[in-house]
Amino acid sequence: MPDRSAPGNRIIELSDDQIIVSRSDLAGRIVYANPDFIEISGYSEAELIGQAHNIIRHPDVPAAVFADLWTDISNGRPWVSIIKNRSKNGDDYWVNAHISPLRDKGVITGYFSMRRKASAAQIAEAEAAFTALRKQDSQKAVFRHGVIQPTGTLARFRKAYTNAPIALKLILSSLLVALVVLGTLSIFLAKNVAEVLDRDARERLKHDVGLVQTAFSARIEGARSEATDHGRTFFERMHWALGEKTLVSKTAIENLAQRRSENQQNPIERFLPDTRTLATVFIRTPDGFQRVMSNLKNETGDSVIGTRLKADHPALSSLLAGESSTGTVRLFGRDYMTNYRPIIDNQGEVIGATFVGIDLANSLSDLKDRVRNLNVGKTGYSYIIDVTPGDGFGNVILHPYREGTQLPAIISADGKNIFEEMILKERGELVYSWRNEEAGNQPT
């Protein structure tokens, strides 16, 4: 382990497309590190796996920050903040960290961490916060839920106002209006308080959206890892049955697809790594990849055996190139995290493929329930739209009124399509007028 007191040689700036991903167990020991993590930290995969995540901890980051992190994630709450890390050779790098618990049947089994490039403004704000924390002036500020929070009277008023019922806010607003008539000083105070409250509300909303994004990213990443692991296991079992020690051929695939057990069960079931796993075996024909073994069902509940991969299927080009493919795909009206692997004969020709899918609706159901219970004002809510290229583009993944459909276009006053603006910006803030009639907003 490097000397953490050694000064860094330089500041490493992450590129905009770098995403550091890792998973750790309940004790904080690293169990997975993606290539960006390995590259930026300077450690090899072997050096990272099994080590405590604080192997990259920077001495400039106050202990209160990590205490807050562990308090949140051990209690099941995602945590978002700006962190300074140190690489193996002593170089420093700043990240926008999103950390959330991983659950299995409702029980926390580990933690997922996703880190992106931090902006200059975020770094400056974090440095100021760390400086304040190092002064240990707990009478003025504390670090809670990933941000430094003042503890004075005004701060308590802000928090109480933000969390107050709408009726109480109306009463307080009325009192504020009454004070305005007392003079110019009251007008000045009212203006500044309103600005502070509006800014605090925006920051709180931004933070909550970050938590939702982190939670869904963690669950999607978990589904991706599960699809990859199950896909590998299924492929190995199928490959062995097709002739691990002999020649793998199209005939072997066809013969295996026609086998039936004594109780007439689906022949694919004995190769599944998990009873919940959805899987398919394809054979390559002149017309494309045809499903010859599968436990997947179509929209009406019928078997999909005999159907083919569509010509625009996102995994098709990878399979034809003899490469595996993992990603989100919409099949027969449902969204799956999928893993496709080519079956190659001894001549190097792709003669078939295997598929494993994780039903995202099932994987995300409990998380959706929790997000639906997050209130945004009186009638606001969170919603998630699929922007993955393909048939599912624009489908609503989470929405209190339109889930499973496509939202109609929302056009701003200046003629811009709000959804297109969201996709172009990727992250940030958009402000536009909209009447939420489904939630009870009426024309005025």
MIZALO-917279 format. One record per atom (N, C-alpha, C): residue in three letters; x, y negated, z negated. Coordinates in steps of 0.001 Angstrom, whole numbers, plus 500000, padded with zeros to 6 digits. Atoms other than C-alpha are relative to their C-alpha. Layout:
<recs>
ALAXYZ/...
</recs>
This chain:
<recs>
MET500850501194500000/MET500000500000500000/MET500880498764500000/PRO499160501190499942/PRO501426496576500871/PRO499896499156498752/ASP499991500922501122/ASP502320493937498297/ASP498978498909500256/ARG501079500957499772/ARG499146491866498008/ARG500378498576499587/SER499607501348500383/SER501011488944496478/SER500887499342501047/ALA499126500538498963/ALA503195488530499575/ALA499247499016500876/PRO500690500979499151/PRO502368485443501659/PRO499784500540501398/GLY500265499555498640/GLY500784486029505063/GLY500898499285500990/ASN499164500597498973/ASN502842485387508163/ASN499211499047500885/ARG500795500823499100/ARG499985483934510168/ARG498525500295499773/ILE501444499777500055/ILE496222483608510473/ILE499580500675501299/ILE500522499304498833/ILE494655486147512824/ILE498579499516500269/GLU501352500418499628/GLU491617484829514686/GLU499355501085500847/LEU500702498968499254/LEU489155487483515802/LEU499433499415501284/SER500658500428498774/SER487826487290519341/SER498488500088499813/ASP501451500044500142/ASP484120486650519874/ASP499343501364500147/ASP500623498694499754/ASP483477490234521009/ASP500515501097499077/GLN499500498985500933/GLN485371492009518219/GLN499020500185498854/ILE500886499655501111/ILE483189493790515665/ILE500702501058499155/ILE499356499064500920/ILE484823495452512667/ILE498904500786499290/VAL501021499141500607/VAL482768498410511450/VAL500683501042499126/SER499502498937500868/SER483391500730508528/SER498864500522499139/ARG500928499420500975/ARG481509503048506191/ARG500821500491498814/SER499310499546501208/SER482432503878502620/SER499048500801499136/ASP500837499225500908/ASP481209506251499935/ASP499576499131498825/LEU500531500764501122/LEU479594505216496659/LEU501093499358499158/ALA498878500561500765/ALA483018504587495115/ALA500767498948500796/GLY499323501000499190/GLY484003502249497959/GLY501163500545500802/ARG498921499407499207/ARG486390504705499636/ARG499571500098501462/ILE500300500054498576/ILE486542504373503415/ILE499844501407500570/VAL500219498707499352/VAL485069507314505347/VAL499944499867501520/TYR500007500229498546/TYR484911505719508805/TYR500536498600500266/ALA499482501297499566/ALA486807502896510519/ALA500012499978501520/ASN500040500058498536/ASN486170501786514111/ASN501325499453500549/PRO498714500437499421/PRO489004500887516541/PRO500351498546499699/ASP499698501402500300/ASP488660497119515914/ASP500528499843498572/PHE499521500041501382/PHE489118497662512166/PHE501458500464499940/ILE498650499449500003/ILE492220499773512790/ILE500985499004500613/GLU499115500944499310/GLU493688497224515214/GLU500274498761499154/ILE499841501266500704/ILE493071494122513110/ILE500674500185498643/SER499404499784501326/SER494011495619509733/SER501463500405500084/GLY498626499547499853/GLY497257497077511083/GLY500268501367499406/TYR499871498661500546/TYR496644500376509326/TYR499580501037501045/SER500472498904499160/SER496299503683511122/SER498718500557499402/GLU501224499389500513/GLU493067505636510799/GLU500301500879498798/ALA499628499105501109/ALA494847508159508551/ALA500302499206498728/GLU499688500824501169/GLU496019505335506275/GLU498746499399499376/LEU501223500614500505/LEU492495503897505948/LEU499051501006499364/ILE500978499018500482/ILE490375507037505487/ILE500398500500498618/GLY499764499556501368/GLY490064507903501814/GLY500493498907499072/GLN499517501106500825/GLN491462504566500625/GLN498825499124499551/ALA500999500965500452/ALA489461502068498580/ALA499945498838500995/HIS500156501075499018/HIS488060499302500759/HIS500794498751499611/ASN499228501180500403/ASN489987496760498700/ASN501455500075500445/ILE498665499947499402/ILE493115497879500575/ILE500256498750500843/ILE499856501218499190/ILE492443494766502702/ILE499626498751499210/ARG500411501138500829/ARG491470492520499787/ARG501097498934499958/HIS499054501123500046/HIS493092489089499798/HIS499978499377498606/PRO499955500545501362/PRO494301487593496485/PRO499351498629499862/ASP500629501318500081/ASP492810484195497395/ASP498504500070499709/VAL501445499861500201/VAL489274485584497138/VAL499728500279498521/PRO500255499821501435/PRO487987485171493548/PRO499280501306499686/ALA500624498744500424/ALA486898488244491607/ALA498486499886499950/ALA501454500189500082/ALA483415486719491233/ALA499303500340501307/VAL500585499695498695/VAL482838487183494965/VAL499757501502500120/PHE500147498545499884/PHE483443490933494825/PHE499052500562498945/ALA500963499585501019/ALA481498491251491589/ALA498575499794500506/ASP501311500271499422/ASP478527489652493361/ASP499664501012501088/LEU500193499007498940/LEU478991491980496347/LEU499516501325499420/TRP500350498696500567/TRP478884495119494194/TRP498666499958499256/THR501292500123500673/THR475954493838492148/THR498859500134500999/ASP501061499959498992/ASP473883493345495308/ASP499860501370500647/ILE500126498764499217/ILE474715496482497290/ILE499701501205499124/SER500304498860500886/SER474606498838494281/SER498549499987499552/ASN501424500107500314/ASN471085497537493648/ASN499127500059501238/GLY500766499786498773/GLY470046498203497246/GLY499780498766500832/ARG500194501242499263/ARG470318494621498528/ARG501151499776500975/PRO498916500354499072/PRO472287493753501709/PRO500707498732499526/TRP499181501135500455/TRP475068491188501180/TRP500671499379501206/VAL499423500731498874/VAL476223488521503649/VAL500848498856499457/SER499148501095500457/SER479164486181503112/SER501235499897500887/ILE498745500209499278/ILE482432484809504513/ILE501144500458499100/ILE498944499373500800/ILE485504486761503337/ILE501344499836500702/LYS498635500026499501/LYS489242486391503737/LYS500661501340499688/ASN499333498703500160/ASN491113489676504288/ASN501488499878500311/ARG498565499967499705/ARG494789490607504507/ARG500330501313500689/SER499607498815499242/SER496259493029507056/SER501232500649499365/LYS498901499223500566/LYS498997495566506417/LYS501300499211499956/ASN498740500738499947/ASN501824493222507452/ASN499932498647499294/GLY500117501239500752/GLY500532490352505303/GLY499290498884500718/ASP500760501016499283/ASP498665488429508001/ASP498588499893499417/ASP501346500238500524/ASP495328486887506995/ASP498992499912501134/TYR501070500197499018/TYR491996486982508835/TYR498669499819499272/TRP501307500317500571/TRP488545485569508056/TRP498909500739500780/VAL501101499291499357/VAL485339487473508751/VAL498671499551499414/ASN501381500139500440/ASN481598486964508545/ASN499510501403499686/ALA500243498614500432/ALA480829490099506507/ALA498518500253499734/HIS501363499527500252/HIS477483491936506531/HIS500127501418499435/ILE499824498716500681/ILE477408494823504037/ILE498651500438499451/SER501299499524500467/SER474401496987503251/SER500089501462499584/PRO500016498598500445/PRO473557500281501520/PRO499515500924501113/LEU500508498944499135/LEU473083503477503508/LEU499166500936499137/ARG500901499167500801/ARG470174505610502336/ARG499694501312500705/ASP500482498716499514/ASP469169509216502739/ASP498815500389499132/LYS501240499713500714/LYS465547509891501753/LYS499817499050498815/GLY500204501015501014/GLY465515506657499771/GLY501107499855498977/VAL498899500028500969/VAL468719507366497813/VAL501237499405500665/ILE498787500610499455/ILE471820505213498349/ILE501123501040500001/THR498948498995499856/THR474575507486499680/THR501350499402500386/GLY498752500647499604/GLY477197504966500768/GLY499705498589500472/TYR500158501391499586/TYR477737501554502301/TYR500540499806501411/PHE499634500327498619/PHE477970500142505832/PHE500456498550500046/SER499458501348499904/SER480094497103506639/SER500232499638501455/MET499798500516498648/MET480009495060509846/MET500519498572499878/ARG499381501322500121/ARG482303492037510198/ARG500248499420501387/ARG499783500723498754/ARG482448489455512974/ARG500878498775499736/LYS499200501217500099/LYS484452486329513694/LYS499247498941499203/ALA500570501112500759/ALA483836483503511210/ALA500346498694500708/SER499756501280499352/SER483479479985512592/SER500885499123499115/ALA499155500928500758/ALA485779477126511536/ALA499213499340498878/ALA500832500624501028/ALA482900475496509662/ALA499730500959498843/GLN500238499005501045/GLN482128478719507790/GLN501244500222499149/ILE498740499807500733/ILE485795479158506848/ILE500246498829499059/ALA499793501184500838/ALA486033475586505558/ALA499063500013498794/GLU500972499935501092/GLU482885476066503477/GLU500396501066498982/ALA499588498926500893/ALA484174479369502075/ALA501229499603499183/GLU498804500441500725/GLU487555477859501155/GLU499633499037498874/ALA500450500931501038/ALA485798475073499261/ALA499318500749498858/ALA500680499206501024/ALA483639477636497458/ALA501000500774499154/PHE498994499238500743/PHE486642479761496510/PHE500787499090499059/THR499285500956500842/THR488447476687495182/THR499177499663498759/ALA500873500314501130/ALA485436475820493008/ALA499913501172499030/LEU500085498821500864/LEU485211479381491701/LEU501288500208499220/ARG498722499802500690/ARG488923479513490871/ARG500179499021498837/LYS499944500949501114/LYS488447476453488663/LYS499189500497498811/GLN500777499333501049/GLN486072478678486650/GLN499059499038499274/ASP500959500931500592/ASP483610475852486088/ASP498594500560500184/SER501292499321499853/SER480591478096485635/SER498824499112499608/GLN501085500899500350/GLN478614475156484246/GLN499455499279501231/LYS500405500729498801/LYS478485473652487737/LYS499565500907501136/ALA500324499128498868/ALA478320476627490099/ALA500240501458499658/VAL499810498557500101/VAL477972480400490296/VAL499941500570501406/PHE500053499331498699/PHE478392482857493190/PHE498948501082499920/ARG501117499063500080/ARG475175484726493848/ARG499447500268501392/HIS500550499571498706/HIS473880486703496860/HIS500817499455501172/GLY499117500349498900/GLY476908485788498970/GLY500269498530500187/VAL499782501437499860/VAL476820482015498472/VAL500230499384498635/ILE499802500722501247/ILE477989479561495840/ILE498774499146499755/GLN501234500701500319/GLN475044478024494032/GLN500224499111498798/PRO499877500900501148/PRO475066474943491809/PRO499010500371498909/THR500851499620501137/THR473564475364488347/THR499415498794499282/GLY500509501201500659/GLY472612471760487544/GLY498492499874500100/THR501446500244500029/THR469161470273487081/THR499411499930501401/LEU500501500117498629/LEU468752469370490755/LEU499949501353500674/ALA499980498662499399/ALA469734472900491775/ALA498840500840499498/ARG501135499243500548/ARG467162474392489427/ARG498682499506500594/PHE501213500546499383/PHE464542472040490866/PHE499825500520501418/ARG500065499483498629/ARG465409473100494430/ARG499494501438500014/LYS500382498581500023/LYS465115476784493557/LYS498549500169499584/ALA501372499878500477/ALA461882476318491630/ALA499020499548501073/TYR500887500496498946/TYR460355474282494465/TYR499898500995501147/THR499990499059498881/THR461399476795497145/THR499154501220499698/ASN500719498781500372/ASN459877479714495205/ASN498579499738499523/ALA501310500340500553/ALA456759477853494075/ALA498879500372500960/PRO501166499747499139/PRO453285478811495364/PRO499662498747500798/ILE500303501121499115/ILE451977476632498166/ILE499118498963499299/ALA500871500939500703/ALA449318475112495893/ALA500812499083499098/LEU499155500805500872/LEU451935473972493402/LEU500853499023500801/LYS499220500896499148/LYS454045472572496222/LYS499157498799500436/LEU500877501091499605/LEU451036470512497333/LEU499820498997498859/ILE500144500878501160/ILE450596469173493812/ILE501253499164499805/LEU498733500712500158/LEU454264468307493558/LEU500179498945501088/SER499895500962498900/SER454139466660496968/SER499108498788499751/SER500909501104500297/SER451142464586495871/SER500590499078498947/LEU499349500804501032/LEU452991463464492773/LEU501144499187500594/LEU498885500694499365/LEU455968462594494947/LEU499505498795500789/VAL500581501113499246/VAL453768460463497178/VAL499588498869499053/ALA500404501030500961/ALA452415458674494108/ALA501199499193499522/LEU498794500698500452/LEU455946457852493032/LEU500546499055501055/VAL499456500816498913/VAL456761456404496434/VAL499548498546499879/VAL500542501355500047/VAL454521453397495832/VAL500646499164498915/LEU499393500755501092/LEU456564452424492793/LEU501117499095500478/GLY498962500917499556/GLY459266450863494909/GLY500928500615501015/THR499040499597498979/THR462085451071497405/THR500878501144499514/LEU499147498938500538/LEU464190453267495103/LEU499290501336500077/SER500762498749499928/SER461431455862494961/SER499951500513501435/ILE500008499603498591/ILE461243455864498790/ILE501324500644500377/PHE498666499463499701/PHE464964456432499007/PHE500163501410499415/LEU499883498693500649/LEU464823459333496528/LEU499135501043500705/ALA500901499046499354/ALA461834460928498238/ALA500573500483501319/LYS499409499638498713/LYS463575460863501620/LYS501136500985499821/ASN498845499120500196/ASN466733462459500301/ASN499605501348499429/VAL500459498721500551/VAL464919465100498255/VAL499373500850501090/ALA500637499244498906/ALA462839466077501313/ALA501049500601500925/GLU498943499491499126/GLU465986466402503408/GLU500727501167499357/VAL499304498921500720/VAL467676468527500753/VAL499150501263499985/LEU500880498828500064/LEU464653470789500388/LEU499870500662501365/ASP500095499435498652/ASP464322471200504150/ASP501281500747500353/ARG498727499347499711/ARG468030472010504462/ARG500126501310499221/ASP499939498781500805/ASP467812474514501611/ASP499089501083500557/ALA500932499017499439/ALA464769476172503181/ALA500579500628501265/ARG499389499475498781/ARG466598476523506502/ARG501132500963499673/GLU498886499137500377/GLU469680477970504824/GLU499497501314499421/ARG500557498773500589/ARG467561480424502871/ARG499430500907501095/LEU500547499213498898/LEU465737481499506042/LEU501121500641500807/LYS498861499464499261/LYS469062481911507854/LYS500620501185499261/HIS499431498925500809/HIS470355484032504987/HIS499126501245500048/ASP500917498855499972/ASP467231486223504936/ASP500017500699501354/VAL499906499392498663/VAL467415486737508706/VAL501280500805500119/GLY498742499259499989/GLY471043487765508250/GLY499884501329499278/LEU500196498748500744/LEU469981490355505678/LEU499216501015500823/VAL500793499101499146/VAL467352491793508040/VAL500868500557501126/GLN499117499556498922/GLN469886491908510871/GLN500992501040499503/THR499028499055500561/THR472433493652508643/THR499359501343499708/ALA500675498751500344/ALA469927496208507400/ALA499686500825501239/PHE500329499263498780/PHE468764497107510914/PHE501268500457500721/SER498735499596499370/SER472331497136512257/SER500571501233499307/ALA499494498840500747/ALA473322499543509494/ALA499214501257500348/ARG500823498822499702/ARG470392501826510240/ARG500242500479501432/ILE499719499625498617/ILE471051501734514005/ILE501366500664500102/GLU498664499400499979/GLU474735502447513424/GLU499978501394499384/GLY500143498666500594/GLY473760505346511152/GLY499382500987500979/ALA500615499139498987/ALA471505506724513890/ALA500983500330501113/ARG498987499765498967/ARG474340506325516412/ARG500993501077499545/SER499062499001500529/SER476741508292514176/SER499350501377499922/GLU500716498726500109/GLU474098510967513560/GLU499805500624501381/ALA500180499477498646/ALA473350511296517291/ALA501309500550500554/THR498697499540499519/THR477067511604518076/THR500398501311499340/ASP499633498779500729/ASP477667514221515364/ASP499127501178500421/HIS500907498922499599/HIS474573516260516249/HIS500218500378501464/GLY499732499715498591/GLY475351515901519952/GLY501225500883500177/ARG498784499181499912/ARG478828517334519427/ARG499717501438499541/THR500304498664500520/THR477523520248517319/THR499143500788500978/PHE500884499329499051/PHE474743521059519784/PHE500764500416501258/PHE499218499699498797/PHE477109520880522760/PHE500919501200499771/GLU499079498896500285/GLU479622523217521100/GLU499261501327499886/ARG500779498759500127/ARG476939525761520218/ARG499493500467501368/MET500482499639498677/MET475473525643523715/MET501146500494500882/HIS498869499634499159/HIS478881525833525344/HIS500485501400499659/TRP499605498645500407/TRP479743528922523333/TRP499029501032500579/ALA501001499073499475/ALA476467530587524362/ALA500085500116501523/LEU499897499972498543/LEU477092529661528010/LEU501255500704500490/GLY498798499287499587/GLY480492531341528022/GLY501272499288499611/GLU498811500699500472/GLU483141529737525858/GLU501271500705500442/LYS498804499245499634/LYS485561532542526687/LYS499939500538501428/THR500115499594498599/THR484321533135530237/THR499683498766500830/LEU500293501137499129/LEU483300530960533156/LEU498620499429499697/VAL501282500676500149/VAL480553528402532568/VAL499478499706501398/SER500554500156498660/SER478228528332535553/SER498540499582499917/LYS501415500339499938/LYS474802527142536677/LYS499142501230499713/THR500747498759500245/THR473658530763536620/THR499897500284498512/ALA500017499785501443/ALA474637531008532948/ALA498988499083499325/ILE500980500927500568/ILE472551527916532194/ILE498584500491500280/GLU501335499528499634/GLU469545529321534075/GLU499615501240499209/ASN500293498782500762/ASN469819532699532350/ASN499706499678498538/LEU500218500360501397/LEU470075531077528918/LEU498642499338499813/ALA501279500696500102/ALA467020528925529607/ALA498817500952500045/GLN501097499057499858/GLN464917532025530370/GLN499886500970498836/ARG500057499086501135/ARG465704533846527149/ARG498875499602499045/ARG501030500239501002/ARG462981534184524548/ARG500272500916498816/SER499862499166501182/SER463194535393520980/SER498759500865499857/GLU501097499050500132/GLU460890538120519761/GLU498680499309499676/ASN501247500697500333/ASN458375535631518358/ASN499692498852500956/GLN500282500957498929/GLN458450533529521536/GLN500264498551499601/GLN499642501367500336/GLN460021530490519924/GLN500755499355501155/ASN499235500733499000/ASN461575527793522069/ASN501469500439499918/PRO498631499472500061/PRO465021529209522997/PRO501041498971499576/ILE499024501031500365/ILE466704525879522287/ILE500146499847498483/GLU500040500267501431/GLU465800525927518579/GLU501159500622499235/ARG498922499349500752/ARG468542528333517505/ARG501329499273500139/PHE498756500752499821/PHE471188525879518728/PHE499954498637499303/LEU500150501335500568/LEU469854522816516891/LEU500752499870498685/PRO499294500219501261/PRO472034521364514100/PRO499076499604498857/ASP500956500464501005/ASP468916520101512269/ASP498606500208500579/THR501358499739499513/THR465214520945512478/THR499336498751500553/ARG500578501247499488/ARG464475517263513170/ARG500617499585501325/THR499262500397498799/THR466890517159516103/THR499194500276501262/LEU500598499817498679/LEU465458516650519590/LEU501140500215500988/ALA498893499651499117/ALA467590518256522287/ALA499484500505501335/THR500322499573498641/THR467643519121525981/THR501261500527500669/VAL498925499535499128/VAL469800521124528395/VAL499563499744501437/PHE500264500305498599/PHE469988519927531998/PHE500847500893500900/ILE499203499383498947/ILE471100521719535130/ILE500022499014501166/ARG499891500961498901/ARG472388519632538017/ARG499538500646501296/THR500548499527498730/THR470439520122541228/THR500243498931501064/PRO499853501034498956/PRO470569518332544587/PRO499119498776499752/ASP500916501107500278/ASP467686516190543295/ASP500325499268498700/GLY499639500671501245/GLY469402515249540043/GLY500094500975498836/PHE499910499179501210/PHE469680516493536458/PHE498596500399499555/GLN501339499496500327/GLN466675518704535710/GLN500004500644498618/ARG500131499411501334/ARG465522519655532211/ARG499547501443500111/VAL500351498574499946/VAL465544523456531832/VAL499781500577498607/MET500274499634501390/MET465551523715528018/MET499788498705499230/SER500251501234500748/SER464029521123525677/SER498907500216498967/ASN501107500068500953/ASN461936520547522596/ASN499394498603499974/LEU500535501349499859/LEU461145516990523707/LEU498601500068500623/LYS501363500055499476/LYS457504516101524424/LYS499772498656500697/ASN500340501255499330/ASN456011513494526744/ASN498900499263499233/GLU500985500831500686/GLU453376510880525877/GLU498734500767499617/THR501219499232500288/THR450562513461525953/THR500264501250499182/GLY499664498846500828/GLY452424516035523866/GLY500381501247500767/ASP499631498846499181/ASP453333518320526767/ASP501517500114500134/SER498567499768499815/SER456753519858527421/SER500518499205501197/VAL499383500771498912/VAL459140517877529616/VAL500874500878500884/ILE499193499088499182/ILE460829520978531065/ILE499559499893501466/GLY500273500155498580/GLY461095520606534828/GLY500121498564500477/THR499830501408499611/THR461345516806534776/THR501483499677500142/ARG498606500370499730/ARG464523514976535813/ARG500338498640499402/LEU499526501334500375/LEU466626512066534672/LEU499652499017501112/LYS500306501014499002/LYS465510508886536403/LYS501287499488500652/ALA498832500475499258/ALA467833507426539016/ALA500668498811499331/ASP499429501172500679/ASP468305504293536874/ASP500281500269498526/HIS499739499658501400/HIS468899506185533610/HIS501383499486499601/PRO498715500602500385/PRO471693504396531679/PRO501135500993499788/ALA498939499015500224/ALA473585507656530990/ALA500430500711501284/LEU499765499225498792/LEU473522508931534580/LEU501401499794500565/SER498683500253499415/SER476682507227535838/SER501114500619499171/SER498986499391500866/SER478672508431532817/SER500038501511500198/LEU500049498546499807/LEU477493512031533271/LEU500635500400501328/LEU499439499679498690/LEU478381512016536962/LEU501518499847500009/ALA498551500196500106/ALA481850510778535987/ALA500641500983499032/GLY499468499011500931/GLY482216513657533521/GLY500255499449498616/GLU499793500638501295/GLU481959511400530475/GLU498714500036499178/SER501157500029500889/SER479679511399527447/SER499467498573499886/SER500638501322500122/SER477278508525526724/SER499126499984498751/THR500800500161501208/THR475742507297523459/THR499360498623500003/GLY500672501292500027/GLY473122504576523174/GLY498496500147499884/THR501454500022500137/THR469487503560522844/THR499340500170501363/VAL500711499727498746/VAL467176504936525548/VAL498512500186499688/ARG501453499794500142/ARG463396504820525949/ARG499598501162500896/LEU500414498790499291/LEU462034508241526939/LEU498554500324499667/PHE501385499572500168/PHE458389509131527454/PHE499278499171498931/GLY500721500915500862/GLY457165506072525578/GLY500551499817498607/ARG499416500147501335/ARG459462506363522535/ARG501476499635500130/ASP498603500429500007/ASP462834504899521626/ASP500853500988499218/TYR499090499038500628/TYR465722507240520820/TYR501429499460500013/MET498554500138499933/MET469355506912519853/MET500502501330500571/THR499707498785499249/THR470825509407522315/THR501490500256500148/ASN498635499587499670/ASN474005511340522992/ASN499919501013501136/TYR499971499126498830/TYR474507512855526448/TYR501436500480500213/ARG498674499441499735/ARG477432515189527242/ARG499950500862501262/PRO500002499214498762/PRO478353516692530637/PRO500463501438499756/ILE499515498612499989/ILE478733520455531156/ILE500821500165501277/ILE499066499955498877/ILE481746521041533420/ILE500503501433500192/ASP499527498634499742/ASP482713524308535130/ASP501524500008500153/ASN498540499872499936/ASN486245525636535609/ASN500619499315501222/GLN499512500745498849/GLN486498523750538915/GLN500007498491499746/GLY500063501418500338/GLY486012520445537123/GLY498752499308500504/GLU501231500584499480/GLU482549519943538600/GLU498949499909498900/VAL501097500164500959/VAL479684518580536487/VAL498810500806500505/ILE501086499109499574/ILE477007521293536651/ILE498758499853499123/GLY501142500174500889/GLY474715520196533824/GLY500334498996498913/ALA499775500944501088/ALA474421518202530641/ALA499170500412498795/THR500792499828501217/THR473198518301527052/THR499568498629499493/PHE500547501231500566/PHE471117515690525259/PHE499582500267498564/VAL500536499995501361/VAL470450515001521589/VAL499448498608499736/GLY500624501286500279/GLY468078512263520470/GLY499523499884498565/ILE500517500324501325/ILE467253510640517133/ILE498862499010500182/ASP501174500852499839/ASP463748509169517041/ASP500156498758499130/LEU499761501231500758/LEU464296505536516042/LEU498770499573499205/ALA501206500370500748/ALA460675505071514978/ALA500006500659498631/ASN499923499297501276/ASN461151507703512280/ASN501150499481499150/SER498824500456500741/SER464610506437511334/SER499787498627499381/LEU500166501379500453/LEU463408502864510919/LEU498718499765499213/SER501337500211500561/SER459962503446509383/SER500040499390498606/ASP499979500534501363/ASP460839502855505714/ASP500598498597499961/LEU499396501333499942/LEU463038499873506602/LEU498996498981500529/LYS501029500905499473/LYS460217498342508643/LYS499011499621498901/ASP500951500282501075/ASP457907498654505638/ASP500549498942499046/ARG499404500977500910/ARG460350496724503467/ARG500068498611500634/VAL499892501289499331/VAL460858493993506061/VAL498628499346500136/ARG501353500560499877/ARG457112493595506556/ARG499567499282498720/ASN500372500599501279/ASN456854492696502874/ASN500783498732499687/LEU499248501238500193/LEU459319489799503257/LEU499150498827500482/ASN500843501144499643/ASN457326486566503213/ASN500860498847500506/VAL499372501209499477/VAL458367483575505308/VAL498942498911499937/GLY501048500987500204/GLY456292480726503963/GLY498654500675499756/LYS501344499466500226/LYS452527481292503958/LYS499596501001501067/THR500453499127498906/THR451981482865507383/THR501144500492500878/GLY498876499575499175/GLY455500483451508741/GLY500378501455499775/TYR499591498608500096/TYR457068486850509329/TYR501233500228500877/SER498863499599499164/SER460079488610510811/SER499492500874501136/TYR500312499068498921/TYR459867490290514197/TYR501278500309500779/ILE498819499524499281/ILE462365492265516284/ILE499568500473501376/ILE500316499647498615/ILE462359492655520076/ILE501189500726500611/ASP498958499232499320/ASP464325495191522127/ASP500471499228501236/VAL499446500695498833/VAL466626493367524566/VAL501000500882500733/THR499146499069499284/THR468426496498525750/THR499527500109501449/PRO500425499873498600/PRO468412496576529592/PRO499345501354500261/GLY500699498758499682/GLY465972499172530925/GLY498509499865499798/ASP501460499994500103/ASP462335500200530575/ASP499507499352498717/GLY500458500498501292/GLY462175499150526936/GLY500239498530499769/PHE499685501418500178/PHE463313495559527504/PHE498725499201499702/GLY501142500823500372/GLY460942493175525744/GLY499004500681499095/ASN500931499313500896/ASN459199495845523685/ASN500198499527498562/VAL499950500471501380/VAL458346494787520144/VAL500272501183499071/ILE499622498939500927/ILE460139496978517595/ILE499342499780498644/LEU500619500328501288/LEU458783495180514527/LEU499186498721500159/HIS500883501165499922/HIS455817492804514371/HIS498716500355499247/PRO501194499649500780/PRO452794492589512043/PRO498745500193500829/TYR501221499927499202/TYR450297492327514919/TYR500193500668501367/ARG499817499565498610/ARG451878493409518228/ARG501060501088500158/GLU498962498974499918/GLU454270496256517437/GLU499647501052501057/GLY500209499003498958/GLY454713498670520336/GLY499527499421501314/THR500430500656498762/THR453569496136522925/THR501105499043500459/GLN499089501048499574/GLN455275493295524755/GLN499369498647499678/LEU500525501309500340/LEU454901489774523443/LEU499837499147501263/PRO500118500926498874/PRO453575487203525905/PRO501076498929499896/ALA498956501023499979/ALA456050484539526940/ALA499569498791499163/ILE500233501224500764/ILE456348481582524571/ILE500813498900500677/ILE499337501083499268/ILE457153478406526514/ILE500022498754499120/SER499864501206500815/SER458489475370524649/SER499483498786500762/ALA500536501224499396/ALA457382471817525317/ALA500825499542501197/ASP499146500404498879/ASP460354471287527645/ASP500089501070501084/GLY500095499008498933/GLY459446474360529725/GLY500942501178499886/LYS499063498888500156/LYS462005476815528330/LYS499309501218499401/ASN500509498747500543/ASN461221480483527657/ASN500769500307498712/ILE499343499847501303/ILE461924481006523950/ILE500786501300499913/PHE499299498717500074/PHE462857484696524306/PHE501300499954500798/GLU498783500109499194/GLU465322483931527091/GLU501047499151499285/GLU499070500837500760/GLU466846481194524945/GLU500646500782498865/MET499462499178501081/MET467244483652522060/MET501093500932500511/ILE499037499055499436/ILE469042486149524286/ILE501282499279500408/LEU498832500760499570/LEU471345483472525707/LEU500840499538498806/LYS499277500520501161/LYS472238482045522286/LYS500573501105499134/GLU499618498838500806/GLU472536485501520620/GLU499791499758498506/ARG500216500316501405/ARG472586483824517193/ARG499922498483499864/GLY500138501432500194/GLY471693480430515816/GLY498579499640499593/GLU501299500503500421/GLU468570478354515287/GLU499284499337501164/LEU500848500629498997/LEU465746477441517653/LEU498779499423499289/VAL501157500647500599/VAL463011475000516673/VAL498990499706501104/TYR501041500238499003/TYR459736474958518604/TYR498635500039499318/SER501362500036500545/SER456044474281517974/SER499221501202500503/TRP500772498815499627/TRP453721477277517952/TRP498879500193498992/ARG501134499755500885/ARG450273478014516552/ARG499809501515499856/ASN500106498563500274/ASN450138481449514925/ASN498535500355499719/GLU501427499756500173/GLU446453482176515535/GLU499732501368499383/GLU500208498665500556/GLU446849485873514639/GLU500082500011498483/ALA499854500076501452/ALA447844484847511119/ALA499033499008499383/GLY501015500872500545/GLY444937482450510762/GLY500166498533500296/ASN499833501409499646/ASN446351479173512137/ASN498930499621501026/GLN501066500436499103/GLN443489477297513806/GLN500369498697500700/PRO499736501268499308/PRO443610474533516414/PRO499505498825499174/THR500407501190500744/THR443443471075514943/THR499691498852500966/
</recs>
